[in-house]
Amino acid sequence: MELILRTWTEPVPFSWEGRYYQYRTVAVWPRPVQQPYPRCYVLGGSKETAEFAARHHWGLGVAYVPFPLLPTTIRYYRERCTEAGWQPTPDDILYRGAICVANSEEEARQIAARCALKNLNVTMRGAINEAVEQLDPAGMNLAKMGELSMARFVGTPAMIVQQVKDCKEQGGVGVIDFGFHAPGLAHVEVMRMMELFGAEVLPRICDI
């Protein structure tokens, strides 16, 4: 992170002799449009991630955290920011979730079922889950990957609009990153969802 930020702000080429990376010459062209550099986010749902982001005055990005647990994650981040002497704006909090939108709720749920995370072969081994749970009994460091199947926006356009409102009001999220593509979906299905989202959802959430 320190190296990236320096490449964005250092006007002349420089050398870098770090613990893990050593570079004879470092320079970035073109320079960032945003000055001094773009908004930065630290991605992750763990306590350590929230603490790191708060300590460095960076935004927090969380992905696929189940909706019921999202407020807990964001609240912990805000508390650490207060301890660090600052408060994040809504734009400092980014949430990424999968989305399955269709003209009917039944169709959307059928699509979601085909793309369930249990079919993506990303579930951690039981021993790993147990070890993480012992280290973090409060549950901030999410280990139960199966629970992530809840971390998606599913339904008709009207349902998605309401879910977006709930995500922002209950979780304090200012930026939402929708993931339309998932293994098991054909390209034509992804495009159909994106077109429906653009026509029926996006115009209704721009001012939320």
Buried (B, 14 or more C-beta within 10 A) or exposed (E): EEEEBBBBEEEEEEEBEEEEEEBEEBEEEEEEEEEEBEEBBBEBBBBEBBBBBBEEEBBBBBBBBBBEBBBBBBEBBBEBBEEBEEEBEEEBBBBBBBBBBBEEEEBBBEBBEBBBBEEBEEBBEEEEBEEBBEEBEEBBBBBEBBBBBBBBBBBBBEBBBBBBEBBBEEBBBBBBEBBBBBEEBEEEBEEBBBEBBEEBBBEBBEEE
